[in-house]
Amino acid sequence: MEIKSIGIITSGGDCGGLNAVVKGASFMALRKNIKAYAIPNGYAGLYNLIDLDTLELQPQGADLVYQTGVDNYHFFTPIESVLLGVYGSLEPGLQDCQNAGMSSAPIAVESLSIDTYLCYRTDLGAAGRARLVAMDTTNFALTLDLLTWELP
C-alpha cells in the first residue's frame, strides 16, 4: 500500500527543536510526493473533522466529527446535511450505499464491531462507505478504510 498523505501532530507542550522536527518531516514527505498536513492544537485538533469528499482531515467542508460524548462514549456525528448509517459486515457497493438507510443521528463507535461497514452521503451528495479497521477508544484512535465514489 502506498502512503499518499500523513498528518503531523504534537502534544504535551513546546520543546526545543520541535518546529525543526515538524519542518523536516514535512519536507521529507514532500520530497517523496506525500502530502503532509499539520494538525493544530494537539489532540484537540483531531476533533476529527473529516471531509469525506476529499478524504482529508480539515475544518472546511467537514462532513463527519469523531468525538467523545457523555460517559466517555465515542461517536461519529454527521455535520449539517451529511447522512450516515450502519450497513453491516459485508462490503457495500455504490448502489448498496445509495439505497441504504441513513440519518443525521450520531453513531456510537463502541456499538460497532471491527470490520463493520458504514454508508454515508456527503454534503456534496456523493455516496461512500467506511470500514472500521481498528479501534482504541482509550487513546481516542481509530483506523478507517474510506471510499467515496465520484459524483457522475
BADRENLO-809946 format. One record per atom (N, C-alpha, C): residue number from 0; residue in one letter; x, y, z; atom name. Coordinates in steps of 0.02 Angstrom, whole numbers. Example, Ala and Ser with C-alpha at 12.3 -4.5 7.8 and 13.67 -1.06 7.14 Angstrom:
2
+-----+----+--------+--------+--------+----+
:   i : aa :      x :      y :      z : at :
+-----+----+--------+--------+--------+----+
:   0 :  A :    660 :   -284 :    390 :  N :
:   0 :  A :    615 :   -225 :    390 : CA :
:   0 :  A :    660 :   -165 :    390 :  C :
:   1 :  S :    642 :   -112 :    354 :  N :
:   1 :  S :    684 :    -53 :    357 : CA :
:   1 :  S :    645 :      2 :    394 :  C :
+-----+----+--------+--------+--------+----+
! end
This chain:
152
+-----+----+--------+--------+--------+----+
:   i : aa :      x :      y :      z : at :
+-----+----+--------+--------+--------+----+
:   0 :  M :     42 :    -59 :      0 :  N :
:   0 :  M :      0 :      0 :      0 : CA :
:   0 :  M :     45 :     62 :      0 :  C :
:   1 :  E :     29 :    109 :    -43 :  N :
:   1 :  E :     67 :    170 :    -50 : CA :
:   1 :  E :     40 :    224 :     -3 :  C :
:   2 :  I :     85 :    258 :     33 :  N :
:   2 :  I :     65 :    313 :     77 : CA :
:   2 :  I :     56 :    375 :     33 :  C :
:   3 :  K :     -3 :    406 :     38 :  N :
:   3 :  K :    -18 :    465 :     -2 : CA :
:   3 :  K :    -17 :    529 :     38 :  C :
:   4 :  S :    -31 :    524 :    104 :  N :
:   4 :  S :    -31 :    583 :    146 : CA :
:   4 :  S :    -17 :    563 :    218 :  C :
:   5 :  I :      9 :    611 :    256 :  N :
:   5 :  I :     22 :    600 :    327 : CA :
:   5 :  I :     -3 :    660 :    366 :  C :
:   6 :  G :    -19 :    650 :    429 :  N :
:   6 :  G :    -36 :    704 :    474 : CA :
:   6 :  G :     18 :    709 :    527 :  C :
:   7 :  I :     38 :    770 :    542 :  N :
:   7 :  I :     90 :    782 :    592 : CA :
:   7 :  I :     58 :    817 :    651 :  C :
:   8 :  I :     62 :    786 :    709 :  N :
:   8 :  I :     31 :    814 :    769 : CA :
:   8 :  I :     82 :    812 :    826 :  C :
:   9 :  T :     80 :    863 :    868 :  N :
:   9 :  T :    121 :    863 :    928 : CA :
:   9 :  T :     75 :    872 :    988 :  C :
:  10 :  S :     97 :    849 :   1045 :  N :
:  10 :  S :     57 :    858 :   1105 : CA :
:  10 :  S :    103 :    862 :   1165 :  C :
:  11 :  G :     78 :    890 :   1219 :  N :
:  11 :  G :    117 :    893 :   1280 : CA :
:  11 :  G :    156 :    957 :   1289 :  C :
:  12 :  G :    149 :   1005 :   1243 :  N :
:  12 :  G :    182 :   1069 :   1252 : CA :
:  12 :  G :    243 :   1076 :   1208 :  C :
:  13 :  D :    268 :   1137 :   1203 :  N :
:  13 :  D :    326 :   1152 :   1162 : CA :
:  13 :  D :    389 :   1124 :   1192 :  C :
:  14 :  C :    437 :   1111 :   1149 :  N :
:  14 :  C :    504 :   1091 :   1171 : CA :
:  14 :  C :    553 :   1116 :   1120 :  C :
:  15 :  G :    616 :   1124 :   1141 :  N :
:  15 :  G :    668 :   1149 :   1096 : CA :
:  15 :  G :    675 :   1104 :   1035 :  C :
:  16 :  G :    676 :   1135 :    976 :  N :
:  16 :  G :    686 :   1098 :    914 : CA :
:  16 :  G :    624 :   1068 :    883 :  C :
:  17 :  L :    566 :   1077 :    915 :  N :
:  17 :  L :    505 :   1046 :    889 : CA :
:  17 :  L :    486 :   1072 :    820 :  C :
:  18 :  N :    491 :   1137 :    810 :  N :
:  18 :  N :    475 :   1165 :    744 : CA :
:  18 :  N :    519 :   1136 :    690 :  C :
:  19 :  A :    584 :   1126 :    705 :  N :
:  19 :  A :    630 :   1098 :    656 : CA :
:  19 :  A :    611 :   1026 :    639 :  C :
:  20 :  V :    589 :    988 :    688 :  N :
:  20 :  V :    568 :    919 :    676 : CA :
:  20 :  V :    507 :    917 :    631 :  C :
:  21 :  V :    457 :    958 :    646 :  N :
:  21 :  V :    396 :    960 :    605 : CA :
:  21 :  V :    413 :    982 :    534 :  C :
:  22 :  K :    456 :   1033 :    528 :  N :
:  22 :  K :    476 :   1057 :    462 : CA :
:  22 :  K :    513 :   1003 :    423 :  C :
:  23 :  G :    559 :    969 :    456 :  N :
:  23 :  G :    598 :    916 :    424 : CA :
:  23 :  G :    553 :    858 :    400 :  C :
:  24 :  A :    506 :    838 :    443 :  N :
:  24 :  A :    460 :    784 :    424 : CA :
:  24 :  A :    417 :    805 :    364 :  C :
:  25 :  S :    395 :    868 :    364 :  N :
:  25 :  S :    355 :    893 :    309 : CA :
:  25 :  S :    394 :    894 :    244 :  C :
:  26 :  F :    455 :    919 :    247 :  N :
:  26 :  F :    496 :    922 :    186 : CA :
:  26 :  F :    513 :    853 :    159 :  C :
:  27 :  M :    527 :    805 :    204 :  N :
:  27 :  M :    542 :    737 :    182 : CA :
:  27 :  M :    480 :    706 :    148 :  C :
:  28 :  A :    422 :    718 :    177 :  N :
:  28 :  A :    360 :    693 :    146 : CA :
:  28 :  A :    351 :    722 :     76 :  C :
:  29 :  L :    360 :    787 :     70 :  N :
:  29 :  L :    352 :    820 :      5 : CA :
:  29 :  L :    401 :    794 :    -47 :  C :
:  30 :  R :    463 :    780 :    -25 :  N :
:  30 :  R :    513 :    752 :    -71 : CA :
:  30 :  R :    492 :    683 :    -96 :  C :
:  31 :  K :    453 :    648 :    -57 :  N :
:  31 :  K :    429 :    581 :    -76 : CA :
:  31 :  K :    359 :    583 :   -106 :  C :
:  32 :  N :    337 :    643 :   -125 :  N :
:  32 :  N :    270 :    654 :   -155 : CA :
:  32 :  N :    214 :    631 :   -108 :  C :
:  33 :  I :    222 :    643 :    -44 :  N :
:  33 :  I :    171 :    629 :      6 : CA :
:  33 :  I :    146 :    695 :     33 :  C :
:  34 :  K :     80 :    704 :     34 :  N :
:  34 :  K :     51 :    765 :     63 : CA :
:  34 :  K :     61 :    763 :    138 :  C :
:  35 :  A :     81 :    819 :    166 :  N :
:  35 :  A :     90 :    824 :    238 : CA :
:  35 :  A :     42 :    876 :    265 :  C :
:  36 :  Y :      5 :    858 :    318 :  N :
:  36 :  Y :    -43 :    903 :    349 : CA :
:  36 :  Y :    -22 :    914 :    421 :  C :
:  37 :  A :    -15 :    976 :    440 :  N :
:  37 :  A :     -4 :    993 :    511 : CA :
:  37 :  A :    -72 :    995 :    544 :  C :
:  38 :  I :    -77 :    961 :    601 :  N :
:  38 :  I :   -140 :    959 :    638 : CA :
:  38 :  I :   -131 :   1005 :    698 :  C :
:  39 :  P :   -163 :   1064 :    698 :  N :
:  39 :  P :   -151 :   1112 :    751 : CA :
:  39 :  P :   -185 :   1093 :    816 :  C :
:  40 :  N :   -162 :   1123 :    869 :  N :
:  40 :  N :   -193 :   1117 :    936 : CA :
:  40 :  N :   -189 :   1047 :    966 :  C :
:  41 :  G :   -135 :   1011 :    952 :  N :
:  41 :  G :   -125 :    945 :    982 : CA :
:  41 :  G :   -183 :    899 :    967 :  C :
:  42 :  Y :   -198 :    855 :   1014 :  N :
:  42 :  Y :   -252 :    806 :   1002 : CA :
:  42 :  Y :   -320 :    840 :    996 :  C :
:  43 :  A :   -328 :    900 :   1023 :  N :
:  43 :  A :   -391 :    936 :   1014 : CA :
:  43 :  A :   -402 :    951 :    941 :  C :
:  44 :  G :   -348 :    956 :    902 :  N :
:  44 :  G :   -354 :    968 :    830 : CA :
:  44 :  G :   -383 :    908 :    793 :  C :
:  45 :  L :   -385 :    852 :    828 :  N :
:  45 :  L :   -413 :    792 :    798 : CA :
:  45 :  L :   -486 :    783 :    816 :  C :
:  46 :  Y :   -519 :    835 :    837 :  N :
:  46 :  Y :   -590 :    828 :    847 : CA :
:  46 :  Y :   -619 :    827 :    779 :  C :
:  47 :  N :   -596 :    777 :    755 :  N :
:  47 :  N :   -587 :    744 :    692 : CA :
:  47 :  N :   -638 :    766 :    642 :  C :
:  48 :  L :   -622 :    821 :    612 :  N :
:  48 :  L :   -665 :    848 :    560 : CA :
:  48 :  L :   -643 :    817 :    495 :  C :
:  49 :  I :   -680 :    768 :    472 :  N :
:  49 :  I :   -661 :    730 :    412 : CA :
:  49 :  I :   -703 :    753 :    354 :  C :
:  50 :  D :   -670 :    775 :    301 :  N :
:  50 :  D :   -705 :    792 :    239 : CA :
:  50 :  D :   -707 :    728 :    197 :  C :
:  51 :  L :   -766 :    698 :    193 :  N :
:  51 :  L :   -773 :    634 :    158 : CA :
:  51 :  L :   -770 :    642 :     82 :  C :
:  52 :  D :   -778 :    703 :     57 :  N :
:  52 :  D :   -773 :    715 :    -15 : CA :
:  52 :  D :   -700 :    712 :    -37 :  C :
:  53 :  T :   -654 :    738 :      5 :  N :
:  53 :  T :   -583 :    738 :    -13 : CA :
:  53 :  T :   -543 :    687 :     27 :  C :
:  54 :  L :   -575 :    656 :     78 :  N :
:  54 :  L :   -543 :    608 :    123 : CA :
:  54 :  L :   -484 :    639 :    159 :  C :
:  55 :  E :   -494 :    700 :    183 :  N :
:  55 :  E :   -442 :    736 :    219 : CA :
:  55 :  E :   -470 :    760 :    286 :  C :
:  56 :  L :   -424 :    767 :    335 :  N :
:  56 :  L :   -442 :    798 :    399 : CA :
:  56 :  L :   -437 :    873 :    390 :  C :
:  57 :  Q :   -493 :    907 :    392 :  N :
:  57 :  Q :   -492 :    980 :    384 : CA :
:  57 :  Q :   -559 :   1009 :    406 :  C :
:  58 :  P :   -557 :   1070 :    433 :  N :
:  58 :  P :   -620 :   1100 :    456 : CA :
:  58 :  P :   -665 :   1124 :    399 :  C :
:  59 :  Q :   -636 :   1147 :    342 :  N :
:  59 :  Q :   -677 :   1172 :    288 : CA :
:  59 :  Q :   -706 :   1112 :    250 :  C :
:  60 :  G :   -771 :   1111 :    242 :  N :
:  60 :  G :   -804 :   1057 :    206 : CA :
:  60 :  G :   -811 :    993 :    245 :  C :
:  61 :  A :   -800 :    996 :    310 :  N :
:  61 :  A :   -803 :    935 :    351 : CA :
:  61 :  A :   -873 :    904 :    348 :  C :
:  62 :  D :   -874 :    838 :    347 :  N :
:  62 :  D :   -936 :    801 :    343 : CA :
:  62 :  D :   -951 :    762 :    407 :  C :
:  63 :  L :   -899 :    746 :    444 :  N :
:  63 :  L :   -905 :    699 :    499 : CA :
:  63 :  L :   -858 :    719 :    555 :  C :
:  64 :  V :   -882 :    712 :    617 :  N :
:  64 :  V :   -840 :    725 :    676 : CA :
:  64 :  V :   -836 :    661 :    716 :  C :
:  65 :  Y :   -776 :    645 :    739 :  N :
:  65 :  Y :   -766 :    590 :    786 : CA :
:  65 :  Y :   -754 :    623 :    853 :  C :
:  66 :  Q :   -799 :    612 :    901 :  N :
:  66 :  Q :   -794 :    648 :    964 : CA :
:  66 :  Q :   -814 :    605 :   1023 :  C :
:  67 :  T :   -795 :    630 :   1081 :  N :
:  67 :  T :   -814 :    596 :   1144 : CA :
:  67 :  T :   -876 :    629 :   1171 :  C :
:  68 :  G :   -924 :    588 :   1192 :  N :
:  68 :  G :   -986 :    614 :   1220 : CA :
:  68 :  G :   -990 :    600 :   1295 :  C :
:  69 :  V :  -1050 :    598 :   1320 :  N :
:  69 :  V :  -1063 :    585 :   1390 : CA :
:  69 :  V :  -1036 :    516 :   1408 :  C :
:  70 :  D :  -1009 :    509 :   1469 :  N :
:  70 :  D :   -983 :    446 :   1494 : CA :
:  70 :  D :   -927 :    418 :   1451 :  C :
:  71 :  N :   -890 :    461 :   1416 :  N :
:  71 :  N :   -833 :    442 :   1375 : CA :
:  71 :  N :   -850 :    394 :   1318 :  C :
:  72 :  Y :   -912 :    393 :   1296 :  N :
:  72 :  Y :   -928 :    356 :   1235 : CA :
:  72 :  Y :   -906 :    398 :   1175 :  C :
:  73 :  H :   -888 :    365 :   1122 :  N :
:  73 :  H :   -863 :    398 :   1062 : CA :
:  73 :  H :   -914 :    393 :   1007 :  C :
:  74 :  F :   -920 :    446 :    967 :  N :
:  74 :  F :   -972 :    449 :    916 : CA :
:  74 :  F :   -945 :    474 :    850 :  C :
:  75 :  F :   -973 :    446 :    795 :  N :
:  75 :  F :   -968 :    477 :    729 : CA :
:  75 :  F :  -1030 :    520 :    724 :  C :
:  76 :  T :  -1020 :    585 :    715 :  N :
:  76 :  T :  -1077 :    631 :    711 : CA :
:  76 :  T :  -1076 :    666 :    643 :  C :
:  77 :  P :  -1127 :    653 :    602 :  N :
:  77 :  P :  -1131 :    688 :    538 : CA :
:  77 :  P :  -1142 :    763 :    549 :  C :
:  78 :  I :  -1114 :    803 :    504 :  N :
:  78 :  I :  -1120 :    876 :    508 : CA :
:  78 :  I :  -1169 :    900 :    454 :  C :
:  79 :  E :  -1215 :    944 :    474 :  N :
:  79 :  E :  -1264 :    975 :    431 : CA :
:  79 :  E :  -1303 :    925 :    389 :  C :
:  80 :  S :  -1294 :    925 :    322 :  N :
:  80 :  S :  -1337 :    884 :    278 : CA :
:  80 :  S :  -1310 :    814 :    267 :  C :
:  81 :  V :  -1256 :    796 :    299 :  N :
:  81 :  V :  -1225 :    730 :    290 : CA :
:  81 :  V :  -1268 :    676 :    322 :  C :
:  82 :  L :  -1272 :    618 :    289 :  N :
:  82 :  L :  -1310 :    561 :    315 : CA :
:  82 :  L :  -1262 :    502 :    325 :  C :
:  83 :  L :  -1276 :    461 :    376 :  N :
:  83 :  L :  -1233 :    406 :    395 : CA :
:  83 :  L :  -1276 :    349 :    420 :  C :
:  84 :  G :  -1256 :    287 :    403 :  N :
:  84 :  G :  -1293 :    229 :    427 : CA :
:  84 :  G :  -1249 :    168 :    431 :  C :
:  85 :  V :  -1265 :    122 :    476 :  N :
:  85 :  V :  -1228 :     59 :    483 : CA :
:  85 :  V :  -1253 :     12 :    428 :  C :
:  86 :  Y :  -1207 :    -16 :    389 :  N :
:  86 :  Y :  -1226 :    -62 :    336 : CA :
:  86 :  Y :  -1220 :   -135 :    359 :  C :
:  87 :  G :  -1165 :   -152 :    392 :  N :
:  87 :  G :  -1156 :   -220 :    415 : CA :
:  87 :  G :  -1086 :   -246 :    401 :  C :
:  88 :  S :  -1079 :   -312 :    399 :  N :
:  88 :  S :  -1013 :   -342 :    393 : CA :
:  88 :  S :   -992 :   -357 :    320 :  C :
:  89 :  L :  -1038 :   -352 :    273 :  N :
:  89 :  L :  -1022 :   -363 :    203 : CA :
:  89 :  L :  -1006 :   -296 :    169 :  C :
:  90 :  E :   -956 :   -295 :    125 :  N :
:  90 :  E :   -937 :   -233 :     93 : CA :
:  90 :  E :   -990 :   -210 :     44 :  C :
:  91 :  P :  -1016 :   -149 :     53 :  N :
:  91 :  P :  -1067 :   -124 :      7 : CA :
:  91 :  P :  -1036 :    -95 :    -56 :  C :
:  92 :  G :  -1074 :    -98 :   -110 :  N :
:  92 :  G :  -1056 :    -63 :   -171 : CA :
:  92 :  G :  -1091 :      4 :   -174 :  C :
:  93 :  L :  -1078 :     41 :   -228 :  N :
:  93 :  L :  -1108 :    107 :   -236 : CA :
:  93 :  L :  -1184 :    104 :   -230 :  C :
:  94 :  Q :  -1216 :     59 :   -267 :  N :
:  94 :  Q :  -1289 :     56 :   -266 : CA :
:  94 :  Q :  -1315 :     37 :   -197 :  C :
:  95 :  D :  -1278 :     -7 :   -162 :  N :
:  95 :  D :  -1298 :    -25 :    -94 : CA :
:  95 :  D :  -1300 :     36 :    -49 :  C :
:  96 :  C :  -1247 :     78 :    -53 :  N :
:  96 :  C :  -1244 :    137 :    -10 : CA :
:  96 :  C :  -1294 :    190 :    -32 :  C :
:  97 :  Q :  -1307 :    195 :    -97 :  N :
:  97 :  Q :  -1357 :    243 :   -119 : CA :
:  97 :  Q :  -1427 :    226 :    -93 :  C :
:  98 :  N :  -1439 :    162 :    -82 :  N :
:  98 :  N :  -1506 :    139 :    -60 : CA :
:  98 :  N :  -1508 :    123 :     15 :  C :
:  99 :  A :  -1453 :    130 :     50 :  N :
:  99 :  A :  -1450 :    111 :    121 : CA :
:  99 :  A :  -1489 :    160 :    165 :  C :
: 100 :  G :  -1514 :    135 :    220 :  N :
: 100 :  G :  -1547 :    178 :    269 : CA :
: 100 :  G :  -1495 :    219 :    306 :  C :
: 101 :  M :  -1503 :    285 :    304 :  N :
: 101 :  M :  -1455 :    330 :    336 : CA :
: 101 :  M :  -1493 :    386 :    370 :  C :
: 102 :  S :  -1460 :    418 :    418 :  N :
: 102 :  S :  -1490 :    476 :    452 : CA :
: 102 :  S :  -1435 :    523 :    474 :  C :
: 103 :  S :  -1455 :    578 :    505 :  N :
: 103 :  S :  -1407 :    626 :    531 : CA :
: 103 :  S :  -1391 :    613 :    605 :  C :
: 104 :  A :  -1415 :    557 :    632 :  N :
: 104 :  A :  -1404 :    541 :    702 : CA :
: 104 :  A :  -1333 :    516 :    713 :  C :
: 105 :  P :  -1302 :    534 :    770 :  N :
: 105 :  P :  -1235 :    507 :    786 : CA :
: 105 :  P :  -1237 :    431 :    795 :  C :
: 106 :  I :  -1181 :    399 :    781 :  N :
: 106 :  I :  -1175 :    327 :    790 : CA :
: 106 :  I :  -1121 :    315 :    842 :  C :
: 107 :  A :  -1138 :    276 :    894 :  N :
: 107 :  A :  -1090 :    260 :    947 : CA :
: 107 :  A :  -1038 :    211 :    920 :  C :
: 108 :  V :   -975 :    230 :    923 :  N :
: 108 :  V :   -921 :    188 :    897 : CA :
: 108 :  V :   -917 :    123 :    936 :  C :
: 109 :  E :   -928 :    125 :   1001 :  N :
: 109 :  E :   -925 :     65 :   1042 : CA :
: 109 :  E :   -977 :     13 :   1023 :  C :
: 110 :  S :  -1029 :     34 :    987 :  N :
: 110 :  S :  -1081 :    -14 :    965 : CA :
: 110 :  S :  -1061 :    -51 :    901 :  C :
: 111 :  L :  -1004 :    -31 :    871 :  N :
: 111 :  L :   -982 :    -61 :    808 : CA :
: 111 :  L :   -929 :   -114 :    821 :  C :
: 112 :  S :   -930 :   -166 :    782 :  N :
: 112 :  S :   -877 :   -216 :    783 : CA :
: 112 :  S :   -824 :   -198 :    732 :  C :
: 113 :  I :   -763 :   -222 :    742 :  N :
: 113 :  I :   -711 :   -214 :    692 : CA :
: 113 :  I :   -737 :   -245 :    627 :  C :
: 114 :  D :   -721 :   -215 :    571 :  N :
: 114 :  D :   -742 :   -235 :    504 : CA :
: 114 :  D :   -816 :   -221 :    490 :  C :
: 115 :  T :   -848 :   -179 :    530 :  N :
: 115 :  T :   -915 :   -156 :    514 : CA :
: 115 :  T :   -911 :   -102 :    461 :  C :
: 116 :  Y :   -956 :   -104 :    413 :  N :
: 116 :  Y :   -960 :    -53 :    360 : CA :
: 116 :  Y :  -1015 :     -3 :    375 :  C :
: 117 :  L :  -1001 :     59 :    361 :  N :
: 117 :  L :  -1049 :    114 :    365 : CA :
: 117 :  L :  -1058 :    141 :    294 :  C :
: 118 :  C :  -1117 :    164 :    278 :  N :
: 118 :  C :  -1128 :    201 :    216 : CA :
: 118 :  C :  -1140 :    274 :    234 :  C :
: 119 :  Y :  -1121 :    319 :    189 :  N :
: 119 :  Y :  -1132 :    390 :    201 : CA :
: 119 :  Y :  -1148 :    426 :    136 :  C :
: 120 :  R :  -1178 :    485 :    145 :  N :
: 120 :  R :  -1189 :    532 :     90 : CA :
: 120 :  R :  -1160 :    599 :    113 :  C :
: 121 :  T :  -1113 :    625 :     74 :  N :
: 121 :  T :  -1078 :    686 :     93 : CA :
: 121 :  T :  -1120 :    748 :     84 :  C :
: 122 :  D :  -1094 :    805 :    106 :  N :
: 122 :  D :  -1130 :    868 :     98 : CA :
: 122 :  D :  -1135 :    888 :     24 :  C :
: 123 :  L :  -1092 :    859 :    -18 :  N :
: 123 :  L :  -1096 :    872 :    -90 : CA :
: 123 :  L :  -1139 :    821 :   -127 :  C :
: 124 :  G :  -1166 :    771 :    -90 :  N :
: 124 :  G :  -1210 :    722 :   -119 : CA :
: 124 :  G :  -1177 :    658 :   -142 :  C :
: 125 :  A :  -1111 :    651 :   -132 :  N :
: 125 :  A :  -1076 :    590 :   -152 : CA :
: 125 :  A :  -1089 :    534 :   -102 :  C :
: 126 :  A :  -1095 :    473 :   -127 :  N :
: 126 :  A :  -1103 :    414 :    -84 : CA :
: 126 :  A :  -1035 :    385 :    -68 :  C :
: 127 :  G :  -1031 :    352 :    -11 :  N :
: 127 :  G :   -968 :    321 :      8 : CA :
: 127 :  G :   -979 :    267 :     60 :  C :
: 128 :  R :   -924 :    232 :     76 :  N :
: 128 :  R :   -927 :    182 :    128 : CA :
: 128 :  R :   -864 :    187 :    170 :  C :
: 129 :  A :   -872 :    170 :    234 :  N :
: 129 :  A :   -816 :    170 :    281 : CA :
: 129 :  A :   -815 :    102 :    315 :  C :
: 130 :  R :   -755 :     75 :    326 :  N :
: 130 :  R :   -747 :     12 :    363 : CA :
: 130 :  R :   -706 :     27 :    425 :  C :
: 131 :  L :   -730 :      6 :    483 :  N :
: 131 :  L :   -693 :     13 :    545 : CA :
: 131 :  L :   -640 :    -41 :    547 :  C :
: 132 :  V :   -577 :    -21 :    540 :  N :
: 132 :  V :   -521 :    -68 :    537 : CA :
: 132 :  V :   -493 :    -83 :    606 :  C :
: 133 :  A :   -485 :    -31 :    646 :  N :
: 133 :  A :   -457 :    -39 :    714 : CA :
: 133 :  A :   -486 :     15 :    758 :  C :
: 134 :  M :   -489 :      1 :    824 :  N :
: 134 :  M :   -518 :     48 :    871 : CA :
: 134 :  M :   -481 :     44 :    937 :  C :
: 135 :  D :   -459 :    101 :    962 :  N :
: 135 :  D :   -430 :    107 :   1028 : CA :
: 135 :  D :   -461 :    168 :   1061 :  C :
: 136 :  T :   -520 :    158 :   1091 :  N :
: 136 :  T :   -556 :    215 :   1119 : CA :
: 136 :  T :   -521 :    244 :   1181 :  C :
: 137 :  T :   -478 :    205 :   1213 :  N :
: 137 :  T :   -440 :    231 :   1271 : CA :
: 137 :  T :   -395 :    288 :   1248 :  C :
: 138 :  N :   -364 :    280 :   1190 :  N :
: 138 :  N :   -318 :    331 :   1164 : CA :
: 138 :  N :   -350 :    374 :   1110 :  C :
: 139 :  F :   -416 :    368 :   1102 :  N :
: 139 :  F :   -453 :    410 :   1054 : CA :
: 139 :  F :   -427 :    400 :    983 :  C :
: 140 :  A :   -412 :    337 :    964 :  N :
: 140 :  A :   -383 :    323 :    899 : CA :
: 140 :  A :   -426 :    272 :    861 :  C :
: 141 :  L :   -435 :    286 :    797 :  N :
: 141 :  L :   -471 :    241 :    752 : CA :
: 141 :  L :   -432 :    234 :    688 :  C :
: 142 :  T :   -441 :    177 :    656 :  N :
: 142 :  T :   -417 :    168 :    588 : CA :
: 142 :  T :   -478 :    152 :    545 :  C :
: 143 :  L :   -488 :    193 :    494 :  N :
: 143 :  L :   -544 :    185 :    449 : CA :
: 143 :  L :   -519 :    174 :    378 :  C :
: 144 :  D :   -554 :    132 :    342 :  N :
: 144 :  D :   -543 :    124 :    270 : CA :
: 144 :  D :   -602 :    160 :    237 :  C :
: 145 :  L :   -588 :    215 :    202 :  N :
: 145 :  L :   -640 :    257 :    173 : CA :
: 145 :  L :   -639 :    254 :     97 :  C :
: 146 :  L :   -698 :    253 :     68 :  N :
: 146 :  L :   -705 :    256 :     -5 : CA :
: 146 :  L :   -764 :    301 :    -20 :  C :
: 147 :  T :   -752 :    356 :    -57 :  N :
: 147 :  T :   -806 :    399 :    -80 : CA :
: 147 :  T :   -808 :    395 :   -156 :  C :
: 148 :  W :   -865 :    376 :   -183 :  N :
: 148 :  W :   -871 :    371 :   -255 : CA :
: 148 :  W :   -880 :    440 :   -284 :  C :
: 149 :  E :   -852 :    451 :   -343 :  N :
: 149 :  E :   -858 :    516 :   -377 : CA :
: 149 :  E :   -929 :    528 :   -399 :  C :
: 150 :  L :   -948 :    591 :   -398 :  N :
: 150 :  L :  -1014 :    609 :   -423 : CA :
: 150 :  L :  -1014 :    602 :   -499 :  C :
: 151 :  P :  -1070 :    580 :   -528 :  N :
: 151 :  P :  -1073 :    573 :   -602 : CA :
: 151 :  P :  -1069 :    640 :   -637 :  C :
+-----+----+--------+--------+--------+----+
! end
